[in-house]
Amino acid sequence: MIKPADLPETIAIFPLGGALLLPRSRLPLHIFEPRYLQMIEDAIKTDARLIGMVQPNAVPGRDGHGLHTIGCAGRISQFSETEDGRYMITLAGVSRFRVTREVDGFAPYRRCDVSWDGFERDLGREEGDLGFHRKPFMDLLGRYFETRGLSADWETLKEAEDELLINSLSMMLDFEAEDKQALLEAPSLETRRETLVTLIEYTLRGGEEEGLMQ
């Protein structure tokens, strides 16, 4: 368990559009670009083994770094190397953070100073969702999967804990990058579930090409 005092002020940044990592969730990644291979090698030498996943921002802010301000750090929990030098890793979501500034340096990958303030809850136990009515949600999800031609292990989904179910679907379902960012920034599991339901309903109405966020 990582404690607040263990979180570094500066972390390596992996800007990957459409890839969402959430606290207490797991994200498998296939690493092949030389700069990110170096990033992985450097990260596993540190005690925390953290990498910050951040969505690129199509509308850069005044700081000009072209990244969304809020990302999520993950700890490298699994690591393997293929025969041709690629890495297969799994990131275990630790905590969200806020990018404060990009750091210049000699590393081939990007590094940023970050603030963990306001995301202390991410380091705690899994969240519950008292307002979650599972049957209508699963019915809605079933229509979404049918419309998209997707299959699922419905028994596993029905038995999953609230946070595992909501976060896994938020990470796996095919939403626009800005919509993924909205799911990341949701202040609570209940808000994330409500956002997820809105995105699914919007897709079922045929609005998937425009996305939720305008």
VOGUPA-236743 format. One record per residue (C-alpha): residue number from 1; residue in three letters; x, y, z. Coordinates in pm, 1 decimal. Example, Ala and Ser with C-alpha at 12.3 -4.5 7.8 and 13.67 -1.06 7.14 Angstrom:
<rs>
resi:resn:c1:c2:c3
1:ALA:1230.0:-450.0:780.0
2:SER:1367.0:-106.0:714.0
</rs>
This chain:
<rs>
resi:resn:c1:c2:c3
1:MET:0.0:0.0:0.0
2:ILE:146.8:334.3:-105.4
3:LYS:118.0:610.7:151.9
4:PRO:89.8:984.1:77.3
5:ALA:450.0:1036.5:192.0
6:ASP:565.7:785.3:-70.0
7:LEU:424.0:984.5:-362.4
8:PRO:697.7:1172.6:-550.1
9:GLU:678.3:1535.6:-657.6
10:THR:794.0:1452.1:-1011.1
11:ILE:682.8:1154.3:-1221.7
12:ALA:728.0:1020.4:-1573.0
13:ILE:431.5:1097.9:-1795.8
14:PHE:281.3:866.2:-2058.0
15:PRO:34.9:1072.2:-2268.9
16:LEU:-193.6:818.2:-2434.8
17:GLY:-525.1:927.2:-2581.8
18:GLY:-824.3:710.6:-2496.0
19:ALA:-637.1:506.2:-2233.3
20:LEU:-794.5:542.6:-1890.4
21:LEU:-644.2:433.4:-1559.0
22:LEU:-837.1:465.8:-1233.7
23:PRO:-732.3:414.1:-871.0
24:ARG:-740.2:49.3:-758.5
25:SER:-784.7:-63.1:-1121.0
26:ARG:-540.2:-236.1:-1353.9
27:LEU:-435.0:-136.9:-1702.9
28:PRO:-229.0:-366.3:-1929.7
29:LEU:2.3:-185.4:-2171.1
30:HIS:218.8:-291.4:-2463.2
31:ILE:531.4:-72.3:-2477.0
32:PHE:740.4:-57.1:-2794.0
33:GLU:855.3:301.6:-2861.3
34:PRO:1222.2:349.8:-2758.1
35:ARG:1150.6:653.7:-2538.1
36:TYR:883.0:468.0:-2345.2
37:LEU:1095.8:155.6:-2317.1
38:GLN:1347.7:382.8:-2143.8
39:MET:1070.3:525.4:-1927.5
40:ILE:976.4:176.9:-1805.5
41:GLU:1338.1:84.3:-1736.6
42:ASP:1388.2:402.0:-1534.5
43:ALA:1060.6:361.5:-1343.3
44:ILE:1129.1:7.0:-1225.0
45:LYS:1456.4:125.5:-1071.1
46:THR:1265.7:354.2:-832.9
47:ASP:1095.1:249.1:-509.4
48:ALA:748.9:367.1:-614.8
49:ARG:767.1:238.2:-977.3
50:LEU:509.7:500.8:-1077.7
51:ILE:407.3:623.0:-1423.1
52:GLY:152.4:897.6:-1479.3
53:MET:-114.6:828.2:-1740.7
54:VAL:-246.8:1153.4:-1888.3
55:GLN:-479.2:1227.4:-2178.2
56:PRO:-334.1:1461.2:-2442.2
57:ASN:-534.0:1782.0:-2462.0
58:ALA:-635.9:1901.0:-2807.8
59:VAL:-677.9:2252.2:-2665.8
60:PRO:-356.8:2327.8:-2472.0
61:GLY:-389.1:2562.2:-2177.9
62:ARG:-178.8:2864.3:-2104.9
63:ASP:103.9:2644.7:-1980.1
64:GLY:133.7:2501.6:-2330.6
65:HIS:215.1:2143.1:-2231.8
66:GLY:-72.9:1997.8:-2433.9
67:LEU:-188.5:1767.2:-2156.0
68:HIS:-503.9:1747.8:-1951.4
69:THR:-436.0:1878.7:-1604.4
70:ILE:-559.1:1568.3:-1419.7
71:GLY:-412.0:1222.2:-1471.9
72:CYS:-373.3:900.2:-1274.0
73:ALA:-50.7:739.7:-1156.7
74:GLY:-5.6:366.5:-1176.7
75:ARG:251.0:137.9:-1018.8
76:ILE:418.4:-117.0:-1243.6
77:SER:284.4:-436.9:-1086.3
78:GLN:370.7:-678.9:-1367.5
79:PHE:654.2:-665.1:-1616.8
80:SER:773.8:-895.5:-1893.7
81:GLU:995.5:-856.4:-2199.1
82:THR:932.6:-1011.5:-2539.4
83:GLU:1206.1:-1166.7:-2750.7
84:ASP:1217.6:-860.0:-2976.1
85:GLY:1263.9:-616.6:-2686.2
86:ARG:909.4:-493.3:-2628.2
87:TYR:762.8:-470.3:-2278.2
88:MET:429.1:-600.6:-2157.0
89:ILE:337.1:-429.7:-1831.1
90:THR:40.3:-389.4:-1600.3
91:LEU:-19.4:-65.6:-1414.7
92:ALA:-206.1:-79.7:-1084.4
93:GLY:-389.6:251.1:-1036.9
94:VAL:-266.3:437.9:-727.9
95:SER:-391.3:797.5:-723.9
96:ARG:-498.0:1080.6:-944.8
97:PHE:-282.4:1391.1:-958.7
98:ARG:-279.0:1740.6:-1098.2
99:VAL:-2.5:1846.0:-1338.7
100:THR:162.2:2166.7:-1216.8
101:ARG:441.9:2205.1:-1471.7
102:GLU:652.4:2009.4:-1717.0
103:VAL:1013.1:1949.4:-1616.7
104:ASP:1300.8:1996.6:-1860.3
105:GLY:1571.5:1732.1:-1858.5
106:PHE:1772.3:1482.7:-2055.4
107:ALA:1520.1:1197.6:-2045.2
108:PRO:1366.7:1110.8:-2385.0
109:TYR:1019.7:1095.5:-2229.0
110:ARG:817.2:1366.8:-2057.9
111:ARG:831.7:1434.5:-1684.6
112:CYS:606.9:1663.0:-1481.2
113:ASP:585.8:1808.2:-1133.8
114:VAL:251.2:1703.5:-990.9
115:SER:29.0:1773.1:-692.1
116:TRP:-157.2:1494.3:-514.2
117:ASP:-366.3:1734.3:-307.4
118:GLY:-739.8:1671.8:-320.3
119:PHE:-706.1:1304.6:-418.1
120:GLU:-630.9:1154.9:-77.2
121:ARG:-938.9:930.9:-104.1
122:ASP:-774.3:747.1:-394.5
123:LEU:-527.6:585.6:-152.4
124:GLY:-802.1:444.0:69.5
125:ARG:-1026.4:142.2:51.8
126:GLU:-1256.1:76.2:-242.5
127:GLU:-1562.3:297.7:-274.5
128:GLY:-1922.9:191.2:-256.7
129:ASP:-2221.3:342.7:-437.7
130:LEU:-2531.9:347.0:-219.1
131:GLY:-2747.7:481.1:-502.2
132:PHE:-2651.2:205.1:-744.9
133:HIS:-2951.8:5.9:-870.0
134:ARG:-2785.0:-284.2:-1044.8
135:LYS:-3072.2:-441.3:-1241.3
136:PRO:-3166.5:-135.9:-1451.9
137:PHE:-2795.9:-66.2:-1501.0
138:MET:-2731.4:-420.0:-1624.3
139:ASP:-3034.7:-399.0:-1854.1
140:LEU:-2895.0:-76.9:-2002.3
141:LEU:-2552.5:-234.5:-2037.3
142:GLY:-2704.4:-534.5:-2212.4
143:ARG:-2866.9:-310.0:-2474.0
144:TYR:-2535.6:-129.0:-2523.2
145:PHE:-2344.0:-454.1:-2573.4
146:GLU:-2607.2:-583.9:-2814.9
147:THR:-2601.2:-261.0:-3017.7
148:ARG:-2220.2:-264.9:-3036.1
149:GLY:-2198.6:-637.7:-3113.7
150:LEU:-2004.0:-708.0:-2793.9
151:SER:-2000.4:-1018.4:-2577.0
152:ALA:-1949.4:-1038.4:-2202.1
153:ASP:-1926.0:-1276.8:-1909.7
154:TRP:-2252.3:-1162.8:-1757.8
155:GLU:-2226.8:-1379.9:-1446.2
156:THR:-1891.6:-1221.1:-1359.9
157:LEU:-2029.9:-873.0:-1422.7
158:LYS:-2333.3:-937.2:-1204.2
159:GLU:-2118.0:-1059.2:-915.3
160:ALA:-1851.6:-784.7:-936.9
161:GLU:-1828.6:-528.2:-657.0
162:ASP:-1964.2:-182.3:-740.7
163:GLU:-1627.3:-12.5:-783.4
164:LEU:-1473.8:-294.0:-986.9
165:LEU:-1773.8:-300.8:-1220.0
166:ILE:-1803.4:75.5:-1272.9
167:ASN:-1429.7:139.2:-1306.0
168:SER:-1367.7:-157.7:-1534.6
169:LEU:-1646.6:-51.8:-1770.1
170:SER:-1524.1:309.5:-1763.2
171:MET:-1179.6:192.1:-1871.2
172:MET:-1285.9:-70.9:-2124.9
173:LEU:-1579.8:77.3:-2314.6
174:ASP:-1510.3:265.8:-2636.3
175:PHE:-1573.4:631.2:-2554.1
176:GLU:-1411.1:946.3:-2687.5
177:ALA:-1097.9:1071.3:-2510.8
178:GLU:-1280.7:1372.6:-2363.6
179:ASP:-1547.5:1142.5:-2226.4
180:LYS:-1279.2:921.9:-2069.3
181:GLN:-1140.5:1235.2:-1907.1
182:ALA:-1482.5:1313.3:-1761.0
183:LEU:-1493.5:963.8:-1609.7
184:LEU:-1145.7:1012.4:-1462.9
185:GLU:-1230.2:1346.7:-1306.4
186:ALA:-1555.6:1227.1:-1147.0
187:PRO:-1523.4:1316.0:-776.5
188:SER:-1691.8:997.0:-651.6
189:LEU:-1788.8:650.2:-768.2
190:GLU:-2152.9:760.4:-775.6
191:THR:-2069.6:1051.9:-1005.7
192:ARG:-1862.4:822.5:-1228.0
193:ARG:-2151.2:577.6:-1252.1
194:GLU:-2391.0:858.9:-1343.0
195:THR:-2148.3:982.4:-1611.2
196:LEU:-2109.5:628.1:-1744.5
197:VAL:-2486.3:585.7:-1767.9
198:THR:-2514.9:917.4:-1954.4
199:LEU:-2247.3:807.4:-2203.5
200:ILE:-2413.4:471.1:-2263.0
201:GLU:-2756.4:629.3:-2309.1
202:TYR:-2608.6:887.2:-2546.2
203:THR:-2451.4:611.8:-2754.5
204:LEU:-2778.4:419.2:-2768.4
205:ARG:-2948.9:732.5:-2900.9
206:GLY:-2697.8:737.3:-3185.6
207:GLY:-2486.5:1030.7:-3067.8
208:GLU:-2157.9:845.2:-3029.4
209:GLU:-1983.4:1034.0:-3311.8
210:GLU:-2029.0:1372.0:-3143.4
211:GLY:-1925.3:1260.9:-2793.5
212:LEU:-2060.2:1381.2:-2462.4
213:MET:-1831.3:1676.4:-2401.4
214:GLN:-1884.0:1977.4:-2630.3
</rs>
